[in-house]
Amino acid sequence: MKPINEAHVAQPGLEIAAADDETALAIQELLSARCAIAPADRTTREPGEPGVRLRCFLDLRQEPDA
């Protein structure tokens, strides 16, 4: 997988890199229990690269909706 660099961190949102869809979506689910999140509904794949990426947006300052 491609490394995450400063350009990625400067953009709003969080990019999750995982081995498969199930793992990426499980990580997103864990984050949603800790902070407010606008979840992604699918992952993306780079041709010729292993694994998947999922981009979601979260706000660590807000509690999740109960």
ZILINQUI-V935886 format. One line per field, one symbol per residue. ss: DSSP state (A for helix, B for strand, O for the rest). phi: phi as a letter, one per 40 degrees, with the letter a starting at -180 (. if undefined). burial: b if it has 9 or more other C-alpha atoms within 8 Angstrom, else e. Layout:
ss: ???
phi: ???
burial: ???
This chain:
ss: OOOOOAAAAAOOOBBBBBOOAAAAAAAAAAAAOOOBBBOOOOOBOOOOOOOBBBBBBBBOOOOOOO
phi: .cccbccccccchbbbbacaddcccccdcccccbacabccbabbbcdgbcgbbbbbbbbccbcccc
burial: eeeeeeeebeeeebebbbbebebbbebbeebbebbbbeeeeebebeeeeebbbbbbbbeeeeebee
